[in-house]
Amino acid sequence: MDLLFCLNNILTDFRPLFNSQNFPLFCTFIKGFVLCPWRKTITGIYTASRPKVRYWSLVKFLSRSKWDADAEDKRLLSLLQPIFSNWVYVYDETKAIKTGKSQVGLHFFRNYRYRKQNTNQSKFHWGHQFGALGLLCQNLGQAVLFPIWVKMIQPNMKTKNSLAVFKQIVRAIPKGLIIFDRGFNRRKIFSVLLGFGHHLLCRAKSNAVFYRLPLASEQPKRGRRRKYGKRIHWPKMRFKALKIEGQMISVASAIGRTKMCPEVVRLVVVRTKPKKSKPYRYFVVFTTDLSLSVESILEYYRLRWQLETAFRDAKQHFGFDSYQVKSEKSINRFVQLSFVAASITQWLFIESPKTENPTDVEEILDALGIHWYHPAKLTRGLMIAYLRFCQLFSATKANETQSPKNDADMEAA
């Protein structure tokens, strides 16, 4: 069984979401994102896949066709979650730089790298902002992140700002643990998340304040009962040595409250000292899921960075920021199809059966003729390179099987 044949089998799982005209267009976009060696515009996708439909059908598929991108996301989640017993969500925001002002939703955002002596860059950029959700799964001791959901954010609109987009995504997904970066330390976001039955895991800011739960002796005899006890000071916590991933670290934990979150949280503090002459540094994360162990909390937050690498790979290999459409619906659909293509590619190499085609890292490197690069695991770039290699190999094999027949016909003639 070929990997490209497995790709067609995975795409058939999305068949109920489209009619007979839109499903071939959906397959064309997914295969174009994966197999196109050029820039992933509609022209590049059409040139690489050479579908039987017309070029303008791809444009109309994004702007006018009747299909639901949210239903596509739900279908992708329903297919992936039963495969893995251990999974969590990761939420973050990303940006796409654009030139010109004809596209909907463009706004200025600050280029913070300008301060880091990158004088050849502009201080401000035009671009789009997106809220994105990833599914982080454990597979045979290895963590794999699937980019699932993405929506465009328009800060000036109340119904499409950052909080509204986050609410739309969280409302539609099954209940679970969602991991955030410290930039999302806002009570509004946590209240929305907890209202839909999810748990959160987030890094605290440097100026965050946490309080212990009040003792019975600290409660007043009359009036409203106290929610916050004494303030937690990091240097006064009881740290103990804990071995995580072969490294000994100094960790302390406590149950308490913070005014950023309406529920009780478990607080985990990691203490490090870069030099003997320097003071201690504290790394603080907290979660509302009190059943998680300290090791699991630190491991989950360490794996949160995989969403950042998924953004990078989606932009480099799956055309996330290569859209040249103007309307809001077309942009949302284009970036969503890019996410689906990235997840299907990742899923293809995890769930594909052991066949004659190599699925191991070293075997794929040998097949591609790469001898200078030896990654610890299979990257998305290598996955796409090998799928293109399989496409070229199958095409040349088909030509070789057809050429002897033509020569025999010519001799007979």
Order of alpha helices (4+ residues) and beta strands (2+ residues): alpha-alpha-alpha-alpha-alpha-beta-beta-beta-beta-alpha-beta-alpha-beta-beta-beta-beta-beta-beta-alpha-alpha-alpha-alpha-alpha
